[in-house]
Structure formats: structure tokens, C-alpha cells
Amino acid sequence: MLELLALGLAAIAVIVVLQMLADRTGLPAAALLTVAGLIYAELPGPNARLHPDVILTLVIPPLIYSAALNSSLLAIRRNLRVVISLSIGLVLASSLAVGVGFDLFVPGAGLAAGVALGAAVSPTDPVAALAVGGRAGLPARLITIIEGEGLLNDATALTTLTVAVTAATSGDFSLGDATARFLLAAAGGLAAGVAVALAVRLLRSAVRDPLLVNCISLATPFAAYLLGEEVHVSGVLAVAVAGLMIGHDTPRFTTGASRLQATAVWHLADFLLQGFVFLLIGQQIVPVVRGLKAYPAATIVTAVLLTLAVVLLLRPLWLLLTQSLPSALHTRLGGGAPRARRRLTGREIVVLSWAGTRGVISLAAIFTLPLTTSAGEPFPDRDLLLFCTYVVVVVTLVGQGVTFGPIVRALGVRADPADAAALRNEARAASIQAGLARLDQFAADPGLPDQELAGLRASLDRRLRRYQVPEEPDDDGSTTGHEAGLEARRAVIDAQREELLRWRDAGRLPDASLRVLERELDHEERIVPGPGGH
């Protein structure tokens, strides 16, 4: 037990150090952690084994749910055509392409085993791409497409994998049965996610305590996954749908205190889970390579190159093909504003093509392959399929993850920060005007002192003038006066906090009172954007 504790503490230390290195260098933490896991796997000492059931049940649901909470249901709906094309069409095409390639060029594999491999390597894990893309200033539409694809393609891939494994183990395959099973899993997962989201909405309308609200939040992804799996539909899709709906409803059904607490809790959970997951990926090199001794080198090279070729080349070809469809077909699914229906440019296609990093769900999926078929024979080329998946994950995480940022910057695909700041200021002004209108309703209330009413109105008027007549932005979208004002506010808060500490250290202020006053300053500091924020 002490050895396990020491290993966990060492892993946390590595995660923290590599995150600091990523912040300084601009390299994706996911790639650095994977490389660290690879290095550790070659050192003497215990290695953590990847248990697919643990990953699929305890790790994937909270990661998907957290990503869904921070996504935009409306933005995904506006870009639904591209998201569906990538999360369903591309996954099925990749699975079939790998399956046909293995059936033709890899001895003994067969179509079903190849499709199982294709399904495992199809779902993207966009953590590295989104981390780099956020720093590089990717346009909101591309971020929405990457997020939406990453949320929804897991369900397609896992359902396809199940169908392929059944065909490989039983030797029986029916296209009609496979299609019906896929549609049932998707429709059932959608229904399960909606049911969980509605149940959570009812609970949150009755529970106001932030601690209890966040207990419900932490339990929600596991409840959605459990419901989906118990009724034999897509638990992963249920989690994604529940997260999108709950994230959309959160501003309306929760208090500010609950949202602040939930944001901190899920941010920490994301950080630790992703850190452990990427370290774990690197450490799987030993058990994966161990099973390759029975295969000729030519077979291994052929299988790996074939899988990588499909993963890296089919994605840009698919994007080019789908963006070349006639306009009538091109806009039928997407709906929304004309801007959302705009075809992707060549540069945007290149960026999306290189954003297809793979991650832990691919490894967890391929490790679920059975050891034997229903006839008692070894599952076709199981060890080779594991190795191909591992190579794809490492190559995309490290190769694409490290080069994604430079490619984005070289292509100049980025949002205009001045436009984003102007939109936020416009929204702020509208919200202040709504607040002033509500304040007018209190004017006749004798219980509200005139001095208090005048102070509130003056504060709102002052903020409204600032947002309605913004400063001219500098070349990078920032405003010198605004940044100076934010710096002054941060300095004032720091001075207040230091004075409170002096009172505490001198024995004039009890610790309990200090915590109350510190909490007030913490909330005030939280609404002040960090350096460079708008």
C-alpha cells in the first residue's frame, strides 16, 4: 500500500512538473506526459497496467462529461453537419478501410479483426490539439468542430468495435443486424442522456446548497454511463448528451456559488485524470511489445504502416470530399446562420486534418478484445492489433501534438482577439442595461434607501459607459488603459490581503474572521481577468 501511495505521489509530481514545462515551452502536456511514461516504462520498477474496464467505467465518463459541460450545445448544432460527418461517417469509413487493408495485406487477420482495429483507432482524443489550439487562438468554429467530434465519435467507434468483435469471434456477420444494433445503441444512448439530464434538472431546482449540487454533478457522468450500459445502449453517448444539456442549462438552474465551486472541482478532476491517463499510455509499451515475437518483421511493418496511412491520410481526404458536396446537400444538416453553413477553407481543412490525435479510449477499446473466439481459437492477430493501436496513439499524440501549434501559426488560422473582446463588451453592456431596468422597478420600494439605490445606479452607469465607449485596441487586440486598470485592481486586492494578514499575525483578527474576509477578496479577485484578459 505504501508503495502504491509513493507511486501515486511521484506521478502527481511528474504531472505538475511537466505541466509547468508545457506552460513555459508551449508544447502540449499530453505529448510530454506520454514521452515521460515511455521513459519510465524502460526503467526498473513497477509499471501500472491499463485495465480497460476501469478506464471505460471510471475515467472516460468524467472526462467526456467535463468536456461536454464546457462545450456549446448551440454551436455544435450550428455545425452539426461537419460534426456528424466526422464522428459517424469518418469513423465508419476508417474502420472499413483498415478492415479491408488487413484482409488483403496482413496474413491471418481477416476483415472482422481489421474492422475492430479500425474502430479502435478511429475516435479522436482532442485534448492536445485543443490545449495548443486555445493558446494559438483557433477560431471558435474550429474549436467547436474538434470538441463536438471528440464527444460523439467514441460512441460510434465502441459500437462498431462490438459488432466487429462479435463477427470475429462467432464467424457470423449480418449487415442488417449490425446496422440495427448501431442505430439502437445511438438512439438509446441519446434517450438515456436526455433522461439523466432532465432528472438532474429536477434535482438542481430542488437543491440549492453548492456542496450538494456539486455532489450531484460528480455523480452524473457515472449515472448516465451506468444507465446506458444497463439497457445495452451507448453509455458514452449518454454521458456526452447529458453533459451538453446540463451545461446548456447550468446558467439557468444553478447559483453563482455552485458554478464557481463546480468549475474548480471539474478543472482539478480534468487535470489529474488526463495527467494519469497520458502517463499510463506511455507505460503500456512493455506488455504491447512483448506479444510481437511470433510475427515476422515484414508483417508488423505492413500492419503499422497500413494503419497509420488510414489514420493520417483518410481524414484530410474525407474533409475535402465532404466539403465538395453540392450546396443543397452541404447545408441540409447544419442549419443555423449562413456563417455556420460556410464551407471550410483549405487552411481550415489542414488544421482539422492535423487535429486528429488519438488517446486512451483507443487503447482501452483495443484491450477489450477477447483472448479467444467462441470456438476456442486465439483471437486473430490480437497482439499485432494492440501494437498497431499503440503506435497510432503515440505517433499522433507526440507527432501531431507537438507540431499542431506551429502548423496553426504558420497557416495564420486564428480568431481576431479584438472581435471577441468587442462582442463580450457588447454583451456586458446589454446585461448592465437589463440590470438598470430591473433597478428601476425597485425605485418605488420604500424599503430600499435612496442612497443605496443611487450607489447601485452610479456603479452600473459607470460600467456601462466604459463598455459602450471602449478604447481603441492595440495591434494585439489589447487596450493599454484597460490593462493598467486591471493591474491596479489586482494590486489593491493584494494590499488588502496583506493588511488582513498583518492583523491576524498581530493577534487582532481571529483566523475564522480572516477566512471570511479572505473569501470576500477571493471572489472579488476572481472577476478580475488575468494579465492579457479582456
N, C-alpha and C positions, 0 to 999 in steps of 0.2 A: 504493500500500500504506500509506504514512504517513497519507494522507487517510482511509483506512478505519479505521486504528488510532485516529486522532483522533476520528472519528465514534463509534466504539465506546466510547471513554473518556468522551466527552460524554454518551452515552446512559446509561452507568453512573452518572455524576454526577447526571443528572436523576432516575434511578430512586431513588437514595439520598435525594436532597433531598425528592422527593415522598413517599417512604415516611415520612420524618421528619414531614412536614406531615400525612400521614394519621394518624400516631400521635398527633399533638397535637390535631387537629381532630375525629377520629372519622369523617372522610369515607373512603370506600373508595379505596385506592390505584389500583385498576383504573380507576375513573372519572377520577381526576386524571391518570393517565398517558395515557388516551385523549384527554382535552382537550389535554394538552401536545403529543401527536402531531398533533392537528388544527391547533394554532397553528403548530407547526414546518413543517407542510406548506405553509403560506401564505408562509413566509419564503424568501428566495433561498438557494440552496444545494442540495446533493444530497439526494434522498429515497430511502429504502430501499423497494424493491418487494417485494410479497408474492408469493413463489413457492410455489404450493400444494403441489407435490411435496415441497419442503423442509419445509414446515410439517407435512404429514401424515406424513412419514417420520422427521424428526429432532426435531420439537418436541412434537407431540401424544403420541407413545408415552411419553416420560418423564414428562410432566405427568399423564397418566392413571394410569400405574404408581405414581407417588408418591402420588396421591390414594387409589388403591386400597390401598396399604400402610397408610395411616393410617385407613382405613375399617374397619368391623367386619363380617366375614362373617356372624356370628351375628345381629347387629342387622338387617342387610339381609334375611336370611332371615325374621326375625320380621315384617318389614314388606314382605314380598315382593309382596303383592297391590297395595299402593299404588305401589311402585316399578315393577312391571311395567306397571301401568296407565298411569303417566306416561311411562315410557321406551319403550314399544311402542305402546300404544293411542293416547295423545295425539299422538305423532309421526305416526302414520299418519293420524289424523283431521285434524291440522293440514295435512299435505301435501295431502290430498284437498280440504280446504276452500279452500286457496289456489289449487289447480289449477282447481277448478270456478269460483271467483270470477274468475280470469284468463280462463278460457274464455268466460265470459259478459260481462265488462265491459271487458276490455283487448283492443283490436283487434290481431289478428295473433299473439297469444301462443299460444293453444291450450292444451289440457288438460295435455299431457305437460310442456311448458315450465313451466306453473304448478305442477305437482306437484314438478318439480325445485326450483323456488324454495321451495315449502313444506317440502320435505325439508331444504334448506339452512338455513332459519331455525328449524327445529324443535328441534335439540339445544341444551340449556341449557349455559351455562358458569358454574357457581355460585360462582366464586372471590370475586366482590364480595359476594354475598349471604352466603356462609359467613364471610368476614372480618368483616363487620358483625355477623352473627348470633352469632358467637362472643363478640364484645365485649358484645353485648346480652343474652347469657345464654339463647339459644334452648334449649328442651328438647331432650334427646338424640334423641328420636324424630323431630322435625322435621329436625334436622341429618342424621340417618341417611337420611331420605327424600330430602333435597336431594342428598346425596352419592351415594346409590345411583342416582338418576335421572341425574345428571351423568355417572356412569361408564358406564351401559348405553345411554343414548339415542343416543350417537354412532354405534354400530353400526347401529341401526335406520335412522337418518337417511341414513347413507352408502350403505347397501344400497338404500334407496328411491330415492335420487338416481341411483344407477347404473341401476336399472330404468327410471326416467323419462327419463334421457338417451338410453338405448337406444331407447325408444319414440319420442322426439322426433327422433332422427337417422335412424332407419330407417323411421319411419312405421308400424311393426308393433308391436302390443301384444297380449299374451295374459295374461289374469288367472291362468290355471293356471301358465304358465311363471314369471310374476313371483312368485307365491306359493311355488313350488318353489325358486326362486333365493333368496328371502328365508330360507326355512327351512333350506336348505343352508348359507347363509352363517352363520346363527346357530348351528346345531348344529356346524358345522365350526370356527367361532371358539371355541365352548365347549370342544370337544375339543382344539384346539391350545393353548388356555390351560392346560388341565389337564395336557397332556403336558409343557409347559415348566415348570410348577410342580413336577411330580414329578421332572423332570430336575434342577432347581435343588435340590430337597430332597436328592437323592443326592449332588450336588456339595458341598453345605454340610456334610453329615455326614462327608465325607472331608477337607475343607479347614477348618483351624482358624485360620489366620493372618488377623487382621482386614483387612489390606490386600488379600489375595486374595479374601476373602469379599465385600468391597465392590466389587472389580473385577467379580465375577460379578453383583452387584446392579446395577451401572450398565449391564451388557450385557444384562440380562434383558429389559427392555421392547423393545429393538430385535430381540432374538431371537424374542420372541413375535410381534411385528408382522410380521417377515420370514417366519416360518413360516406365519402366517395368509394373507398375501398370495401366497406362493409356491404354496399349494394352493388359491388362489382362494376363500377364505372371509374372514370378517371379522377382519382383523388387529387392529382397535381392540378388538373384544370379547375376542380372545385376550389382549391386554395387560391388560385390566381383570380378567378371570378369573384370570390368572396372579398379578396383584398382590394380589387378595383372598386367594387360597390361600396365597401366600408370606407375606403379612402375618399371616395367622392362625397359620402355622407358625413364624414368626420367634422367639417367646419359647422355643420348644422346641428349635430346631435351631441357634441361634447363641449365641455368648458375649456377655457384657456389653460387652466391649471392642468387638466388631464392631457391636453395636447402637448404642453411643454414636457411633462413627465414621459409621455409615450415616445416623443421624439428622442429623448435622451436614452430611454431603455432600448428602443429598437436600433439606435445608432451603435450602442455598445454591443448588442447581440450580433448585429451585422459584422462589426469589426472583428470580433473574436471568432465567430463561426467561419467567416471567409478566411481568416488567417489560418486557423487549424486545418481547414479543408485544403488549401493550397500547399501547406506543408505536407499534408497526408498524401497528396497526389505525387509529390516528388519521392516519397518513401516507398512507393509501390514498385519501383524498378526491380527490386530483388526478386519478389515472387513472380513477377511477369516474365523476366528473362530466364528464370530457372526452368520454365517449361519448353524452351525453344530447342533443346538439344536434339529432339527427334526429327527436326525439319532441316532439309537441305538449305544451304545459304541462298541459292537461287530462288527457292520458293518464298523464303522470308522477304527477300528484296522485292520480288514481284508483288507480293501481297501488300507490303508497306507502300511502295510507290503507287500502286493502283488506288489504295485508299486515300492517300494524300492528294493524288491527282483529282479524284472526285470531289473531295472536300474543298480544295483550293480553286479549282477551275470551274466546277459546275455553278457555284454561287454567282460569279460575275456573268456567266452566260445566261443564267436564269433571270437575273435582273435586267440584262439587255433585252432578252426575249419578251418579258412581261411588260417592259416599258415601251416596246414597239407594237403593242396591240392596238387595234383601231380605237379611236376615241370613244365610240359607243360602248365598247366592252371595257375600256380603260376607266370609265367613270361610273360604271353601274354599281359597283360595290362600295366605293369610297364615300359617296355622298358629301355633304358639307359644302364649305365655301369653295369657290374656284381656286383659291390659293392652295387648299389642301388637295385638290384634284390635279394640280400641276405635275407634269411628268418630271421625274428625276433627271437632273443634268448628268453629263458624263462624269464630272468630278464627283458628284454625289454618289454615283454608282460605284466609282472606285473606292470611296470611303466606306460605303456599306459592304462592299465585297471584302474589304480587309478588316471588317469589324466582327467577323465570324469566329471568334475564339471559342474553343471548347473547354469544358471543365469537369467538375466532379460528377455531374449527373451522367456523363458518358461512361466514366469508369464504373460508377455504381450500377449502371444498366448492364454493361457487359459482364460484370462479375456475377450477375444473377443467372447467367447461362448454366443450365444443369450439367452435371458431370457425364451423365449417360442419357441415351434415348430411352423410349418406352420399351424397346426390345433388349435393353441391357448393353447396347453397344456404346462406346465412347462418343460423346457429342463431337460432330465433325470439326476438326481443327480448332478446338476450344482455346488452347494455349496461343495459337497463332492469332486468333481473333483478339484475345486480350492484349497481345503485344502491339498489334496494329492500332487498336484504340489508344493505347498508352502513348505511342509515338505521335498520333494525331493531336492528342491533348497537349503534350509537351511542346511540339512544334508550333502549334497555334498560340498557346499561352505565352511562350517565350518569344518566338519569332514575330508573330503578328502583334503581340502586346508591346514589345519594345519598339517596333518600327511604326506603330499606328500614329503616334503623335507627330513624328517628323513628316509622315506622308500627309496628314491633315494640314499641317502648317505649310508644306510645300505646295499643296493644291490651293491653298487660300480659301478653304471651305470653312467659314466661321460666321457666327452671328455678329451683328453690329451692336456693341455694348451700349452705345448711345440710344439706339432704338429701344432696347429693353428697358433702360433707365427711364426714357420718356414715357413708355407705356405704364411702368409702375407708378410714376408721378401722376399720370392721368387717373389711374385707379385710386391712388391715395386722395387726390382732390375730390373725386366723386364720393368716396367714403366719408370724407370730412363734411361735405355738403349734406349728406344724409344725416350725419351726427348733428349738424346745426339745425336741420329741420326737426329732428327729434327734440332738440333742446327748446325750440320754440313752443313745443307742446307743454313744457314744464313752466313756461313763463307765468301762467295763471295759478300755479300751485303755491299757496301761501306758506307751505311747509319748507320751501326752498328759499333760503336767504338771497336777496338781490346781489349781495357781494359775491356769493358762491356762483350764482348764475353768470354774473359779469366776468368772473375769472375764467370760467369754462369757455365762455364765448370768445374772450380775448385770446385764449390759448389756441382754440380751433381756427380763429381768423388768422392768427399769425402763421400757423402751419399751412393754411390754405393759400395765403399769398406766396409762401415760399415755393409751393408745388405748382402754382399757376404761372409764375414767372420764374422759371428755372434759369440757372446760369448757363452761359454758352459752354458746351463741353470742350475739353482739350482734345488732342488728336486721338488719345486712347479711350475717349468716352467719359473720362472723369471730369469733375469740376473742382477747381482749386479751393474755392471758398467753402464748398460743401465738405470736402475732405478736412479742411482746417477746423471747421465746426465740430465734426465728429471726433477729431483728435482732442479738442478742448473738452468735450463732454466726457471722453474716456479719462482724461487727466483729472477732471473734477471728481469723478466717481472714485478713482484711486486715492485721491486726497481724503475723501470722506471715509473710505475704508481704513486708511492708515490712522486717522484720528480715533476711530472707534476701537482699533486695536490698542492704541495708547491708553485709552480709558480702561480697557479690560486689564491690560498689564499693570496699571496703577491701582487696580482694585476698586475702581469707581463704577464699573459696569459688570454685572454678573454674566457668565457665559451664556445662560439661557436668553437674556436680553440681547446679547451680541448676535446670537443666531437669528433672532427675529429681525434685527436691523440689517444684518448681512443679507438676509433673504430679500429684503426690500431693494437693496443696492444691486443684488444679483439680477433681479427682474428688470431693473432699470438698465443695467449694462447689457442685458440680452437683446434689448430692442435697438441698441446702437450697432449698426453694421460694422464689421471688421474693416481693417485697412483695405482700401480699394473697393469696398462695397458701396452700393447705391440704394 
